[in-house]
Amino acid sequence: MQNELLLLAAVPLEAVPWLCERAGGCVPASGPAGPGSFPHGVAAPRREPLLARSLKAVKFEVTAGKPKLYYFDGRGKTKSVRWLLAAVGVEFEENFLETREQYEKLIKDGVLMFQQVPLVEIDGMKMVQTRAILSYIAGKYNLYGKDLKERALIDMYVEGITDLMQMILMFPFSPPEAKEKNLHSIKDRATNRYFPVFEKVLKQHGQDFLVGNKFSWADVQLIEAILAVEEKIPAVLSGFPQLQAFKIRMSNMPTIKKFLQPGSPRKPPPDESYVETVLKIFKK
């Protein structure tokens, strides 16, 4: 119980009702905070083992200073970074690149190891390479599995989803005559290669999450991909009942639900202005 209390203290308060629901309900806490009771009058779980698993799945620790993201004012490669930080309830700051000069200054200052963005300042580090950034965040906030086997599964799922997301990332840069063909390719890959894998996984193990029945980086990547594909192909989940249910569960998780609301750091689909800005900054 003591470990469960420590875990609960690291969870944003708005997530507690959701966790109680996943745990089968709560009963009122009694007595002051301390061993055997929950702090600040938070309700205690009826079923401790499942609650413990749920809490470990969303163990969000509080750290000093907000992460700072350097990228364009749009989705791109930082989209998944925003999603992952938002899913664990971590607020972040953003510095948007609007000119070639800003980009060149970052290179001149020596903070872009491979002369590429995104750049994320976190925990005293200046991190580049999207995969490295996401892996660090997932590990830091306990979204990377309990052992090497679970981490390997998460890596496989994330890499597969990333392949699909790469097609969506590049779609706005397609020439007009290629857009219809590329949209068809996205639909084909989503419905025949990627989504069937996750539909099968969820059906076979009958659990809420992809790996170990704990909320993980793979779950965040999958809900991100589902919503991105649905923006272009609204009926894409019509043949995937498990993914439909997964989408509802993830969208109702408090931190993700908040991120999906208007006014959040979530960016709208790329428009012509975004494409022009990116091409202008990367021009040779």
N, C-alpha and C positions, 0 to 999 in steps of 0.2 A: 504493500500500500504506500509506503514512503516513496518508492520510486515513481508510483503513479501520480502522487502529489507533485513531485518535481516536474514530471512531464506536463501535467495540467497547467502548472504555472507558466510554462513556455508557450501555451496555446493562446492565440488572441481570444478575448472574451466572447466575441461574436460567433466563434466557432463552437463554443461549448454546447448550445442547444442541438446543433447538428450532430455532434459527437454523441450526445446523450441518446438521440434518436437512433443512431447506428448501433448503440449499445443496448437497445431494448427499453429505454426509458430511464428516468431518474427519480430519486426520492429526495425530500428536503434534507439538507445538511443540518446537523445539530452540534451545538457546542462551538467554542472558538476554534480558530485555525490551529491545526496541530495534527499529530499522528491520529489517524482514524477519522478525521473530518476534513472537509474541503475549505480552502481559504475564501474569504470575502463572501460567504454565504452561497457559494456555488453549489448546485445540487450534486449529490453523490450518485454514482452509477448503480443500477440494480445488478448488472452482470459485469463483474470486475474483469474477467479474462478478456472479453471482447473489447471492453473499453480500453484496456491496456494496449491491446493490439492497435486499436484506432488511434490512440494518443501517440504511440510510437510512429504511426504512419504520418502524423502531422506535427512532429516535434519542432516547433519554430522557436529558435533562440533569439533573444534580443541583443543586438550589438550596437556599439557606439558608431555614429556617423552613417549617413545614407550612402549606398552605392551610387556612383555617378556614371552614366552612360554617354558615350560620344558616338553619335551617328546622325543620319539624316532624320528629318521630321516625317517619318513614315515607317512602314513595317520592315521590309528587308530582313537582313540577318539578325537584327536586334529584336525582332518580333518574339522569338522564342525566349530570349533573355527576359523581356518584359513579362511574358506569360509566367515564367518560372518564379520570378521574384514576387509577382502579384499573387500567385497560388500559395506561397508561404507567408503572405501578409507582410512583406518587406517593402517599405516605401523607398523610392529611389528618385534621384535627380537626373535630368537630361541636359546635355549641351548639344544643340543641333548644328550640324555642319551645313552652311548655306553658301559658302564660297570656296573656290579652289585654294585661296590663300589660307583659310583656316585649316584645311587638310594638309597643305604643305608645311604649315607651322608645326603641326603635330609630328610630322616626319622630322623636321629640323630639330625639334626638341628631344628627339630620340625616344619617344614614348610608343611609337608604332613599330614593333619589332620587325614585322615583315612589310611595313608600309601599307597596312590594310586596316580598315575598320570592320567591325566595331571595336572600340576600346572601352573597357569597364574598369573603373577604379573601385576596389573593394578590399577591405582589410589591409590597407597600406600597400596593396599591389596595383600595378597597372597591367591588366590582363588583356591579351588579344587572342584571336582564334576562337570562333564561336563555340566549338565543341569543348575546348578547355574551360571556357567561362561557364558553360552550362554544367559540365561535370563538377566543377568546384562548388557551384551553388547547390547542386543536388546532393553532394557529399556533406556540405556544411549543414544543410537542413534536413538530414536523414531521409532523403528521397532517393537513395541509391542502393537499396537492398540491405539485407542483414549479413550477407556473405558473398563470396566470389561468384557462386552459382547464380544467385539472384541478380548480382550486378551484371553478369554476362547476359542474362535474359533481358534486362533493362537496356543494355547496350544494343542488343540485336533489334529490339523493338524500336528504339529511338533511331537507329541508323535506317531502318526500313521507312519509318515515317519521314525522316529527313529527305530521303530520296524523292518521296512524293511532294514534300514541301518545296523542294528545289524547283520542281516544275511550276508550282504556283508562284514562287518568288520571281521567276524569269518571265512569267506570262505577260506582265505589263510592258515588257521591253520587246515583245514580239511585233514584227511589222504587221500592218493591218491585214495583209493578204494571208498571213499565217495564223491569225488568232483563232479562226474556226477550227482549223486542224489541230492546233495546240490544245484547245479546250476539249476536243474529242479525245486527245491523248490523255489528258488529266482524268477524264471520266473513265476511260478504259482502264488505266492503271489503278485508279481508286477502287473500282468495282470488281475488277478481275484479278488483281495482284495483291493489294495491300489490305483493304477492308475485310476480305474473306479470312485473312489470317487472324485478325483480332476478333472477328465474329466467332471463329472456331475456338480460340483461346478462352474467351469469356463463357461460351457455352459448355466447354469441356470441364472447366473447374468450378463453374457455378458461383463464382465469387464477385464481389463488387469491383475489385481492382485487378490489374493485369498480372502483377507479380506478388506472390506471398500474401495476398489479400491485405496489402498495405498500400496506401497512397504513395505513388512514386513518380519520378521524373517521366517515366513512360506514359502514365495516365495524363499528365499535363500535355505532353507532346501530342497524344492521340486526340484529346478534346480540341486542342488548337487546330489540328489538321482537319478534323471533322467539320468544324465551323467554317474553316477557310474554303473547303471544297463546297460546302453547302451554299456559300455566297455565290458561287458560280453555277452550281448544279443543285437547285433546291431539293430535288427528290432523290438525291444520291443514296440516302439511307433506306429507301423504300423496301429493299430486299434484305435488310440487316436488323432484325428485331433486337438482338443483343446490343448492338451499337446504339440503337435508338434509346434503349434503357440506360446505357452507359452515359450517353449525352445528357440525359435528364439528371442523373445522379451527380455528375461532375458540375453541371451548370448550376445546381442548387447548393453546392459546397459554398459556404459563406464568402471565403476570400475570392473564389472564382466568380461567384454571382456579383460581387462588388465590382470586379474588373470588367464585367460585361455591361455594367450600367453606363449611361451617358455621362460624360465628364471625367471618366477614368483615363489613365495613361494609354489605354488601348487605342491604336491608330486605325483610321478608316482604310478601306481598300485604296491602293495606290491610284492616283489620277495622273493626268498629263503633266501637271506642275511638278509632282514628285519625280517622275521619269526625267523631265528636263533638268531638274536640280542635280540628280545623280550623274547624268551624262555630262553636265557642265563641270562638275567637280572632278570627274575622272578623265576629262578630256586630256589628250596628249599634247 
